[in-house]
Amino acid sequence: MCGIVGYIGHREAYPIIIKGLQRLEYRGYDSAGIAIYDGNSIKLSKTKGKVSDLKEKIENEISTDGTLGIGHTRWATHGEPNDVNSHPHYSNSGNLVIIHNGIIENYDSLKKELIARGYTFKSDTDTEVLVNLIEEVQKSNNLKLGKAVQIALNEVVGAYAIAVFDKNKPNEIVVAKLGSPLAIGVGEDEFFIASDASPFIEFTKNAIYLEDEQMAIIRRGKDIKIRKIKSDDLVAPYIQELQLNLEQIEKGGYEHFMLKEIYEQPRAILDTFRGRLLSNEAIIKMAGIEDNMKRFLAADRIIIVACGTSWHAGLVAEYIFEDLARIPVEVEYASEFRYRNPVISEKDVVIAISQSGETADTLAAIKLARSKGAFVFGVCNVVGSSIARETDAGAYTHAGPEIGVASTKAFTTQITVLTLIALRLARAKGTISSSEFRQHLIELETIPNKVEEALQSDEAIKVIADIYKDSKNCLYLGRGFNFPVALEGALKLKEISYIHAEGYPAAEMKHGPIALIDEQMPVVVIATKTEHYEKVVSNIQEIKSRKGKIIGIVTKGDVSVRELADHVIEVPDTLESLSPLLTTIPLQLLSYHIAVMLGKNVDQPRNLAKSVTVE
């Protein structure tokens, strides 16, 4: 949801800001803007469209000299995407300039009050209201910018990450955070501001991640001052060393980030279980589990909260936890869980899953669960993210940066972590024998190589994609562990190709979806060798009798489905509980190739942002 970038120091700000916006464009790409201050005047340029459009406009419009600047790439919430609603926004006097990620929920009442005081507004955004509120507080009370920001933020309701400066203070930027991520890069006599660390990784490895309800006053050549917005208490800055490197956030020769990330999955899965899975010793080592084993073993149930692809990973985990560890599991959409007045007790364990660790609904669900006394365990990818800080314990997936909006390696690495947890709990509870436990560990170690093998079907999948790229609808079917994979496959196709697709348990086909099947309807059926195999074959026969086009995802060497299906894509054989790690691969590639053939923007699909940091 919106990306913000800022710089103050001894370098020219423009190259840092524009490159930073390009790296953050996955967070929002309907409009973009930049403001550079040279100590005398502010040069501002913004436009509807992508960062490339902004860059072209700037080259023809403004001088870019200056060592202080802020930039923004927008995912619209208030006001349609256009030049006027793009950030940055000026205050009425033209002295203050702001960029903002988030939503100010009470902006309308604040706007009416400001209009009554003589303020006028050019845009439809809540952000322009915020910058004028700050100006009104500053002007009415003759305050410094930092104090004015603090007082103004105590009057707003909502979520924000902001950066604001005053042209009368050429050596200062004020930033603040509530619910939306904000990182500060600390260099030698220079500071960087961004929604995540990717814009400044080549300049510094040192970063401060602001906590919720914290603000920072960043002054050129001086130490950062961090204080709490509510109480005015000073907070000692905690500087972390970044693990990210520049190579990880570049395309590396691939046409799209999504394709790169699909092909990174063998390494990502390996990195996720590296050091945790010791098959020779029949050991799983996860500090977050070992340190809290009593809470897990005493749990009446596990509640998994997540959104989107992470919710699908949670559904896979439900099957795995209940099958191996015999613990009751409920999987909830975080967006519904937080508003439903759920029944939660101190004997519940809540597992919150999020790639970014910043998903607003999942964070709200965590806070609700903790307020009821539940133990909350986080599974996320981004070190230092809000979910990593808000949970009682957790585990990182170690997938590396995921830039493509449509999650791929996040899904498989989340399943990997959750599988490790389920196996460790099963061993502790005695619900799995020593031989079965060792078999699972040995097989899990083979998964990266088997994913590599599954990726070798890419050319065959391209042929299938070309046949079905003009379809208007598509049905995905799976059973057991692979029902969530059917949901995920349908989501991928919808996200990036804009083709309507639905995922169903194969047995539910007769309860409605079968009415849709005709010779124009492609049906993707996950039909690997499992205990449900014969039933899935029967489902395929029902589809075939109604002239549906069948794309079968099958275990290598399959014969029965091959005789029935119009197309088959093979994946290596594995344990049924691990099969989602393989069956999802051809579905990712199928969606990718269809979207590319249709000329869609694969990495930046319309109306979507990578990290949903507002409701």
Order of alpha helices (4+ residues) and beta strands (2+ residues): beta-alpha-beta-beta-alpha-beta-beta-beta-alpha-alpha-alpha-beta-beta-beta-beta-beta-beta-beta-beta-beta-alpha-alpha-beta-beta-alpha-alpha-beta-alpha-beta-alpha-beta-alpha-beta-alpha-beta-alpha-alpha-alpha-beta-alpha-beta-beta-alpha-beta-alpha-beta-alpha
